[in-house]
């Protein structure tokens, strides 16, 4: 923090404030998985803001959001490869005995427990849907 990296300092402060606010809202201390989920949500928010900045042609906001995303990703566990995710989804489908898209909820529950924050829920959902329909 003493290096003078203002973007990093502000981003870390924002993340800590979001964690503290979530703890106050829930009246409990967040566990590691909840913190990871919160950081993923913050990254998702930055990506949405990034898209809006690109649409508006705001180079300053594009740069800021990209920098904040990079800082936040440092605090997340290493991302899971597509092959690893596919294997976890296959295993979850086999464990639940799912065969039709209406079984997606049961498969998602098992798959998300195994993924443990190393892949966004949207990616897991898309992979489950792909394997159950095709």
C-alpha atoms as one frame of an Amber mdcrd trajectory, in Angstrom:
protein
   0.000   0.000   0.000   2.885   2.342   0.614   3.957   2.078  -3.005   1.565
   4.891  -3.892  -0.715   2.701  -6.009  -3.897   4.718  -5.573  -6.095   2.409
  -7.666  -5.072  -0.639  -5.639  -5.549   1.191  -2.351  -9.000   2.479  -3.300
 -10.101  -0.870  -4.699  -9.012  -2.761  -1.583 -10.757  -0.191   0.607 -13.934
  -0.577  -1.470 -13.780  -4.357  -1.174 -13.239  -4.201   2.590 -16.152  -1.773
   2.918 -18.390  -4.116   0.902 -17.385  -7.054   3.110 -17.993  -5.052   6.274
 -21.390  -3.881   4.970 -22.398  -7.463   4.149 -21.375  -8.558   7.642 -23.442
  -5.775   9.201 -26.428  -6.586   6.983 -26.287 -10.299   7.819 -25.275  -9.695
  11.448 -22.574 -12.344  11.198 -18.969 -12.755  10.106 -18.592 -13.851   6.495
 -16.813 -17.106   5.771 -14.296 -17.479   2.967 -16.879 -18.631   0.403 -19.102
 -15.617   1.124 -16.158 -13.252   0.695 -15.242 -14.920  -2.599 -18.845 -14.599
  -3.788 -18.866 -10.943  -2.811 -15.608 -10.287  -4.691 -17.009 -12.064  -7.755
 -20.077  -9.842  -7.539 -17.868  -6.750  -7.386 -15.953  -7.955 -10.464 -19.243
  -8.550 -12.267 -20.339  -5.005 -11.406 -17.050  -3.639 -12.777 -17.455  -5.638
 -15.983 -20.954  -4.208 -16.468 -19.616  -0.697 -15.861 -16.798  -1.445 -18.302
 -19.273  -2.358 -21.042 -21.238   0.845 -20.407 -18.023   2.889 -20.521 -17.069
   1.266 -23.834 -20.495   2.083 -25.242 -20.120   5.688 -24.099 -16.545   5.887
 -25.376 -15.153   6.868 -21.964 -11.506   5.793 -22.085 -10.871   7.041 -18.529
 -13.620   4.843 -17.069 -12.537   1.890 -19.202  -9.012   2.126 -17.809 -10.245
   2.553 -14.217 -12.592  -0.437 -14.379  -9.989  -2.676 -16.008  -7.509  -1.750
 -13.270 -10.033  -2.447 -10.508 -10.937  -5.816 -12.029  -7.252  -6.766 -12.140
  -6.804  -5.820  -8.468  -9.888  -7.770  -7.360  -8.890 -10.900  -9.309  -5.695
 -11.110  -7.239  -7.808 -11.935  -4.173  -9.763 -14.766  -5.827  -8.627 -18.389
  -5.999  -7.079 -19.496  -9.263  -9.756 -19.819 -11.936 -10.814 -23.280 -13.008
 -10.119 -24.392 -16.561 -13.004 -25.256 -18.852 -11.981 -28.932 -18.869 -11.937
 -29.084 -15.060 -15.353 -27.428 -14.929 -16.741 -29.831 -17.539 -15.502 -32.800
 -15.491 -17.067 -31.454 -12.282 -20.381 -30.924 -14.081 -20.261 -34.482 -15.497
 -19.619 -35.848 -12.016 -22.464 -33.764 -10.536 -24.851 -35.009 -13.225 -23.824
 -38.603 -12.515 -24.209 -38.151  -8.740 -27.693 -36.656  -9.026 -28.872 -38.982
 -11.778 -30.000 -35.963 -13.789 -31.032 -36.494 -17.385 -33.360 -33.642 -18.307
 -33.032 -29.846 -18.049 -35.606 -29.739 -15.256 -33.005 -31.443 -13.021 -30.698
 -28.437 -13.409 -31.297 -27.126  -9.881 -30.128 -30.336  -8.228 -27.056 -30.517
 -10.462 -26.209 -26.846  -9.814 -26.326 -27.374  -6.059 -23.804 -30.223  -6.228
 -21.627 -28.546  -8.877 -21.389 -25.190  -7.087 -20.260 -26.910  -3.891 -17.432
 -28.586  -5.808 -16.472 -25.480  -7.777 -16.023 -23.535  -4.522 -15.804 -20.083
  -6.076 -13.237 -20.947  -8.728 -15.707 -20.350 -11.570 -18.574 -17.873 -11.881
 -22.066 -19.289 -11.377 -23.062 -18.209 -14.879 -20.354 -20.360 -16.435 -21.335
 -23.343 -14.296 -24.989 -22.850 -15.220 -24.195 -22.644 -18.935 -22.090 -25.815
 -18.750 -24.832 -27.732 -16.870 -27.470 -26.568 -19.344 -25.251 -27.543 -22.291
 -24.651 -31.044 -20.950 -28.263 -31.675 -19.942 -29.708 -30.517 -23.277 -27.087
 -31.818 -25.642
